[in-house]
Amino acid sequence: MTNYQYKEIPMGLTRNESERLEKLSEKLRKLEKIDFDGKHYNEYKNYSQGHRKERNNFLMINDEKSESKKFPDNKGRIIAPNPRQINNNFIKKKEDILIHKGEIQKYDMDLLQDVAEENYPGKGGAGVSINVEELTASEKEKFDLGLQRNQFNQYVSDIIPLNRDVGEVRERGCDRVTYPSNLPSTTVIICFHNEAWSTLLRTVHSVLRHTSLELLSSIILVDDASTFQFLKSPLEEYMRRLPKVRIIRSTTRLGLIRARLFGVNESRSEIITFLDSHCECAADWLRPQIARLVQKPHSVVSPVIDIINSNTLEYSSFLGDQVNFGIFDWSLNFRWMVVPDRIKKTRTSNLDPIMTPTLAGGLLSMRKDFFETLGAFDPGFETWGSENLELSFKVNYGDVSQRKKLRENLKCKSFQWYLENVIPEMLWIKETINDGLVMNMNSRKCLEAALGMRVQVTKCDKASGNQHIYYTKKNELRINDICLDFGNDLSAAPCHGMKGDQFWTLFPNRMIYHNVSNRCLENVERDVMLMPCAYKPQQLWSVLENRHAEHEN
């Protein structure tokens, strides 16, 4: 395993101010005399110490080869920018050198500049629509390949600039909230496997562009055994040009959860933050989260998660009463729900945080020591889907010591013993390959079956118990304790576990094949029949909730 560790230069100089400033002074004296708007170095030092809160926390050395019209004072001098005139996030110059604790690291900050064109695709979060029929054959092939690889429109993503501005998407008044000046920094952990170049880079760019760098210890990119060559050396070379980015790699697939744990193990900051590899962070997204963790260290904080359309990449924000919070159903599926009135009444304004029962697993911040105290993510999870619920429940699990003691006194057996001996007929989730609503690609309606009723398609309804179908390792299409059965006709019958008339194969091309009759499941008006297999929309089916299939990060 190769571990690419790029130099971390924390930007904040607010702690141990005098000691750090003195170390910086020694390095600068060796380089050259400071010219600070006509002031000498001592004047700059005094000025800097007197304006800790508002000065920018890094110095810049201009490249001697830079154009004089762009940097009129550039004669190789070291320039300390005026803190009253500086953007707190970035200096938009050709090259920047960040200095901390006597160490120098040079980056190409031009990569993070605003888009120069006045009008460009995706500006303001706008979507981009593509008429596929107008594409050339080669462009059409590129369009289809990107969609197949990513399940989103990579073609459009590649058109939209990496530094697009999505506009102001925060609640009104967010920009006027003040926070403590000495907030701790965080490590942002982003896991990826064969992620598209443009979405991965846009994620990293948005973190750097919209985060005050004193809050950012590092960005750790965890490569979970990607196979695309552009994610090897080209990605390394590119990320060397950006500050605070490290790449760590696993040569074997870890799965999303273990990849995150790999990143956590490499982090060195008080706080850890998880992001998916296809995100866009908005203005000052991180500071409120860290401030909340300072107030309540034993909490987990998630940002409001806006939506990026998978086809057009339109950015849609949620404000005010549009904001949802996380819940779950009894199948342990994560769900969004409108924030109820009882929660709204606890808030004095839309700027207040929202108490939520559960969190989306991919986007959150918490103290690293608290994460470890809770047992982190369960490394037994092969992929995503339940880690967010498990973590949510563990945050405030309550006192169960009396119940545990009662189980010990009663000498209770395990729940596995109960399933094996008391009700072995019960379907175990671990005995299933996949489950969800099975939708016909032609009618867009879902398969429905119940004992004593004919098998048919009806309007898809996730709340319907008669539409939730499990595909088991015994090749059954099962709804609880009944199975799709084909004797003289298609019906729902008690599962017998002997295959035969209940033996089905789900092909990768989305056809559902009955092995005994050598026919395929077909939607005919409202009915479902077994017909000679033919690759046509009426015989193509899609599982809408793919909870148990392998997920490619």
JOVEN-V60922 format. One record per residue. N is the residue number from 1. RES is the residue in one small letter. SS is DSSP state (h for helix, s for strand, l for the rest). Layout:
BEGIN
n | res | ss
N | RES | SS
N | RES | SS
END
This chain:
BEGIN
n | res | ss
1 | m | l
2 | t | l
3 | n | s
4 | y | s
5 | q | l
6 | y | l
7 | k | l
8 | e | l
9 | i | l
10 | p | l
11 | m | l
12 | g | l
13 | l | l
14 | t | l
15 | r | l
16 | n | l
17 | e | h
18 | s | h
19 | e | h
20 | r | h
21 | l | h
22 | e | h
23 | k | h
24 | l | h
25 | s | h
26 | e | h
27 | k | h
28 | l | h
29 | r | h
30 | k | h
31 | l | h
32 | e | l
33 | k | l
34 | i | s
35 | d | l
36 | f | s
37 | d | l
38 | g | l
39 | k | s
40 | h | l
41 | y | h
42 | n | h
43 | e | h
44 | y | h
45 | k | h
46 | n | h
47 | y | h
48 | s | h
49 | q | h
50 | g | h
51 | h | l
52 | r | l
53 | k | l
54 | e | l
55 | r | l
56 | n | l
57 | n | l
58 | f | l
59 | l | l
60 | m | s
61 | i | s
62 | n | l
63 | d | l
64 | e | l
65 | k | l
66 | s | l
67 | e | l
68 | s | l
69 | k | l
70 | k | l
71 | f | l
72 | p | l
73 | d | l
74 | n | l
75 | k | l
76 | g | l
77 | r | l
78 | i | s
79 | i | s
80 | a | l
81 | p | l
82 | n | l
83 | p | l
84 | r | l
85 | q | l
86 | i | l
87 | n | l
88 | n | l
89 | n | l
90 | f | l
91 | i | l
92 | k | l
93 | k | l
94 | k | l
95 | e | l
96 | d | s
97 | i | s
98 | l | s
99 | i | s
100 | h | s
101 | k | l
102 | g | l
103 | e | s
104 | i | s
105 | q | s
106 | k | s
107 | y | s
108 | d | l
109 | m | h
110 | d | h
111 | l | h
112 | l | h
113 | q | l
114 | d | l
115 | v | l
116 | a | l
117 | e | l
118 | e | l
119 | n | l
120 | y | l
121 | p | l
122 | g | l
123 | k | h
124 | g | h
125 | g | h
126 | a | l
127 | g | l
128 | v | l
129 | s | l
130 | i | l
131 | n | l
132 | v | h
133 | e | h
134 | e | h
135 | l | l
136 | t | l
137 | a | h
138 | s | h
139 | e | h
140 | k | h
141 | e | h
142 | k | h
143 | f | h
144 | d | h
145 | l | h
146 | g | h
147 | l | h
148 | q | h
149 | r | h
150 | n | h
151 | q | l
152 | f | l
153 | n | l
154 | q | h
155 | y | h
156 | v | h
157 | s | h
158 | d | h
159 | i | h
160 | i | l
161 | p | l
162 | l | l
163 | n | l
164 | r | l
165 | d | l
166 | v | l
167 | g | l
168 | e | l
169 | v | l
170 | r | l
171 | e | l
172 | r | l
173 | g | l
174 | c | h
175 | d | h
176 | r | h
177 | v | l
178 | t | l
179 | y | l
180 | p | l
181 | s | l
182 | n | l
183 | l | l
184 | p | l
185 | s | l
186 | t | s
187 | t | s
188 | v | s
189 | i | s
190 | i | s
191 | c | s
192 | f | s
193 | h | l
194 | n | l
195 | e | l
196 | a | l
197 | w | h
198 | s | h
199 | t | h
200 | l | h
201 | l | h
202 | r | h
203 | t | h
204 | v | h
205 | h | h
206 | s | h
207 | v | h
208 | l | h
209 | r | h
210 | h | l
211 | t | l
212 | s | l
213 | l | h
214 | e | h
215 | l | h
216 | l | s
217 | s | s
218 | s | s
219 | i | s
220 | i | s
221 | l | s
222 | v | s
223 | d | s
224 | d | s
225 | a | l
226 | s | l
227 | t | l
228 | f | l
229 | q | h
230 | f | h
231 | l | h
232 | k | l
233 | s | h
234 | p | h
235 | l | h
236 | e | h
237 | e | h
238 | y | h
239 | m | h
240 | r | l
241 | r | l
242 | l | l
243 | p | l
244 | k | l
245 | v | s
246 | r | s
247 | i | s
248 | i | s
249 | r | s
250 | s | s
251 | t | l
252 | t | l
253 | r | l
254 | l | l
255 | g | l
256 | l | h
257 | i | h
258 | r | h
259 | a | h
260 | r | h
261 | l | h
262 | f | h
263 | g | h
264 | v | h
265 | n | h
266 | e | h
267 | s | l
268 | r | l
269 | s | l
270 | e | l
271 | i | s
272 | i | s
273 | t | s
274 | f | s
275 | l | s
276 | d | l
277 | s | l
278 | h | l
279 | c | l
280 | e | l
281 | c | l
282 | a | l
283 | a | l
284 | d | l
285 | w | l
286 | l | l
287 | r | h
288 | p | h
289 | q | h
290 | i | h
291 | a | h
292 | r | h
293 | l | h
294 | v | h
295 | q | h
296 | k | l
297 | p | l
298 | h | l
299 | s | l
300 | v | l
301 | v | s
302 | s | l
303 | p | l
304 | v | l
305 | i | l
306 | d | l
307 | i | s
308 | i | s
309 | n | l
310 | s | l
311 | n | l
312 | t | l
313 | l | l
314 | e | l
315 | y | s
316 | s | s
317 | s | l
318 | f | l
319 | l | l
320 | g | h
321 | d | h
322 | q | h
323 | v | l
324 | n | s
325 | f | s
326 | g | s
327 | i | s
328 | f | s
329 | d | l
330 | w | l
331 | s | l
332 | l | l
333 | n | l
334 | f | s
335 | r | s
336 | w | s
337 | m | s
338 | v | s
339 | v | l
340 | p | l
341 | d | h
342 | r | h
343 | i | h
344 | k | h
345 | k | l
346 | t | l
347 | r | l
348 | t | l
349 | s | l
350 | n | l
351 | l | l
352 | d | l
353 | p | l
354 | i | l
355 | m | l
356 | t | l
357 | p | l
358 | t | s
359 | l | l
360 | a | l
361 | g | l
362 | g | l
363 | l | l
364 | l | s
365 | s | s
366 | m | s
367 | r | s
368 | k | h
369 | d | h
370 | f | h
371 | f | h
372 | e | h
373 | t | h
374 | l | l
375 | g | l
376 | a | l
377 | f | l
378 | d | l
379 | p | l
380 | g | l
381 | f | l
382 | e | l
383 | t | l
384 | w | l
385 | g | l
386 | s | l
387 | e | h
388 | n | h
389 | l | h
390 | e | h
391 | l | h
392 | s | h
393 | f | h
394 | k | h
395 | v | h
396 | n | l
397 | y | l
398 | g | l
399 | d | l
400 | v | l
401 | s | h
402 | q | h
403 | r | h
404 | k | h
405 | k | h
406 | l | h
407 | r | h
408 | e | h
409 | n | h
410 | l | h
411 | k | l
412 | c | l
413 | k | l
414 | s | l
415 | f | h
416 | q | h
417 | w | h
418 | y | h
419 | l | h
420 | e | h
421 | n | h
422 | v | l
423 | i | l
424 | p | l
425 | e | l
426 | m | l
427 | l | l
428 | w | l
429 | i | h
430 | k | h
431 | e | h
432 | t | s
433 | i | s
434 | n | s
435 | d | s
436 | g | s
437 | l | s
438 | v | s
439 | m | s
440 | n | s
441 | m | l
442 | n | l
443 | s | l
444 | r | l
445 | k | l
446 | c | s
447 | l | s
448 | e | s
449 | a | l
450 | a | l
451 | l | l
452 | g | l
453 | m | l
454 | r | l
455 | v | l
456 | q | s
457 | v | s
458 | t | s
459 | k | l
460 | c | l
461 | d | l
462 | k | l
463 | a | l
464 | s | l
465 | g | l
466 | n | l
467 | q | l
468 | h | s
469 | i | s
470 | y | s
471 | y | s
472 | t | s
473 | k | l
474 | k | l
475 | n | l
476 | e | l
477 | l | s
478 | r | s
479 | i | s
480 | n | l
481 | d | l
482 | i | s
483 | c | s
484 | l | s
485 | d | s
486 | f | s
487 | g | l
488 | n | l
489 | d | l
490 | l | s
491 | s | s
492 | a | s
493 | a | s
494 | p | s
495 | c | l
496 | h | l
497 | g | l
498 | m | l
499 | k | l
500 | g | h
501 | d | h
502 | q | h
503 | f | l
504 | w | s
505 | t | s
506 | l | s
507 | f | l
508 | p | l
509 | n | l
510 | r | l
511 | m | l
512 | i | s
513 | y | s
514 | h | s
515 | n | l
516 | v | l
517 | s | l
518 | n | l
519 | r | s
520 | c | s
521 | l | s
522 | e | s
523 | n | s
524 | v | s
525 | e | l
526 | r | l
527 | d | s
528 | v | s
529 | m | s
530 | l | s
531 | m | s
532 | p | l
533 | c | l
534 | a | l
535 | y | l
536 | k | l
537 | p | h
538 | q | h
539 | q | h
540 | l | l
541 | w | s
542 | s | s
543 | v | s
544 | l | l
545 | e | l
546 | n | l
547 | r | l
548 | h | l
549 | a | l
550 | e | l
551 | h | l
552 | e | l
553 | n | l
END
